[in-house]
Amino acid sequence: MRVLKDALLKAYESHAEAIYRHCYFRVFRKELAEELMQETFMKTWSYLADGKEIDNIRAFLYKVATNLIIDESRKRKEESLDALLEAKPALEPASSDHLRAERELALKEVLATFGQVNEETREILTLRYVDDLDPKDISEILGITANHVSVKVNRALEEVKKVLEL
């Protein structure tokens, strides 16, 4: 049991921030993202405590988090993006007002774009560009081939380009 505890603590130290970020960019609410991240590690602990083995802890954590996000989205109605942006606290301060304004504008544009694309597009782009996972890890999380992941990423980027009218 001690070995399991140490392994999970190591995984938490290595991946908790990335799992939180993944959850945040899928639900857009800090508190909910924190809850989902914590529940991800609790479910992983239960899985390991039941004597089951995990080959790739990183991919497993993302898979659990993604499933929890899906479950959560089924429970709650979607809030409008405008309401989420108004309720969001100020961004972390930048070194100058000019940089802060640019970052705020870029974040609003990204969040607005995410609100206009389908869930599959948000998921694949979050895994690839927010969580910085490679196609092999994403393929394990989604249960598809790495080649299929690359195709989905390209299609998702095309969808975002259409939304942004680039």
C-alpha positions in Angstrom: 0.0 0.0 0.0 2.9 2.3 0.7 4.3 1.8 -2.8 0.9 2.8 -4.2 0.8 5.9 -2.1 4.3 7.0 -3.2 3.5 6.3 -6.8 0.3 8.3 -6.7 2.0 11.2 -4.8 4.7 11.3 -7.5 2.0 11.3 -10.2 0.2 14.1 -8.4 3.3 16.2 -8.2 4.1 15.6 -11.9 0.6 15.9 -13.4 -1.8 17.7 -11.1 -1.3 21.1 -12.7 -1.7 19.8 -16.2 -4.8 17.9 -15.3 -6.3 21.0 -13.7 -5.5 23.1 -16.8 -7.1 20.4 -19.0 -10.2 20.5 -16.8 -10.3 24.3 -16.8 -10.2 24.6 -20.6 -13.0 22.2 -20.8 -15.4 23.6 -18.1 -14.2 27.2 -17.9 -14.8 27.3 -14.1 -11.9 27.4 -11.6 -13.7 25.7 -8.7 -15.2 23.0 -10.9 -11.8 22.3 -12.6 -10.2 21.9 -9.1 -12.9 19.5 -8.1 -12.6 17.5 -11.2 -8.8 17.4 -10.8 -9.1 16.1 -7.2 -11.7 13.6 -8.2 -9.4 12.3 -11.0 -6.8 11.5 -8.5 -9.3 9.9 -6.0 -10.6 7.6 -8.8 -7.1 6.7 -9.7 -6.3 5.9 -6.1 -9.4 3.6 -5.9 -8.4 2.0 -9.2 -4.9 1.2 -7.9 -6.2 0.2 -4.5 -8.4 -2.4 -6.2 -5.2 -4.1 -7.4 -5.4 -2.9 -11.0 -2.3 -1.8 -12.9 -1.7 1.3 -15.0 0.8 1.2 -17.8 0.8 4.9 -18.7 -0.2 7.0 -15.6 -0.3 10.3 -17.6 -2.7 8.9 -20.2 -4.8 7.2 -17.6 -5.2 10.5 -15.6 -6.3 12.3 -18.7 -8.8 9.6 -19.6 -10.3 9.7 -16.1 -10.5 13.5 -16.1 -12.1 13.5 -19.6 -14.7 11.0 -18.4 -15.4 13.1 -15.3 -15.8 16.2 -17.5 -18.3 14.3 -19.8 -20.2 13.2 -16.7 -20.3 16.7 -15.4 -21.5 18.2 -18.6 -24.4 15.7 -18.7 -25.4 16.8 -15.2 -25.4 20.6 -15.7 -26.8 22.9 -18.3 -24.3 24.9 -20.2 -23.9 28.5 -19.1 -23.4 31.2 -21.6 -19.9 32.2 -22.4 -20.6 35.8 -21.6 -21.8 34.9 -18.0 -18.6 32.9 -17.5 -16.4 35.7 -18.7 -18.2 38.2 -16.4 -17.9 35.9 -13.4 -14.2 35.2 -14.0 -11.8 37.0 -11.7 -9.1 39.3 -13.2 -6.2 37.6 -14.9 -2.9 37.5 -13.2 -1.1 40.8 -13.5 1.3 41.3 -16.4 4.5 43.3 -16.4 2.7 46.2 -18.1 -0.8 47.3 -18.7 -0.3 46.9 -22.5 0.8 43.3 -22.2 -2.1 42.6 -19.8 -4.6 44.1 -22.2 -3.2 41.9 -25.0 -3.4 38.8 -22.9 -6.9 39.5 -21.8 -8.0 40.1 -25.3 -6.3 36.9 -26.6 -7.9 34.9 -23.8 -11.4 36.3 -24.5 -10.9 35.4 -28.2 -9.8 31.9 -27.4 -12.6 31.3 -24.9 -15.1 32.8 -27.4 -13.8 30.5 -30.1 -14.0 27.5 -27.8 -17.6 28.3 -27.2 -18.4 28.2 -30.9 -16.8 24.9 -31.8 -18.2 21.4 -31.0 -17.1 19.4 -27.9 -14.9 17.1 -29.9 -12.9 20.0 -31.4 -12.5 21.6 -27.9 -11.3 18.2 -26.5 -8.8 17.5 -29.2 -7.3 21.0 -29.2 -7.2 21.1 -25.4 -5.3 17.8 -25.3 -2.9 18.8 -28.0 -2.2 22.5 -27.4 -3.2 23.3 -23.9 -2.1 20.0 -22.3 0.8 19.7 -24.8 0.2 16.0 -25.2 1.7 14.2 -28.2 -0.6 12.2 -30.6 0.5 8.9 -29.1 -0.7 9.9 -25.6 -3.9 11.4 -27.0 -4.6 8.2 -28.9 -4.4 6.2 -25.6 -6.7 8.7 -23.9 -9.3 8.6 -26.7 -8.9 5.0 -27.7 -8.0 5.8 -31.3 -4.9 5.5 -33.4 -2.2 8.2 -33.4 -2.8 8.8 -37.1 -6.5 9.4 -36.4 -5.5 11.9 -33.7 -3.4 13.8 -36.2 -6.3 13.9 -38.7 -8.7 15.1 -35.9 -6.2 17.8 -34.9 -6.0 19.1 -38.4 -9.8 19.1 -38.9 -10.2 20.9 -35.5 -7.7 23.6 -36.6 -9.7 24.0 -39.8 -12.9 24.4 -37.8 -11.3 27.0 -35.6 -10.0 28.9 -38.7 -13.5 29.0 -40.1 -14.8 30.3 -36.8 -12.1 33.0 -36.7 -12.6 33.6 -40.5 -8.9 33.4 -41.2 
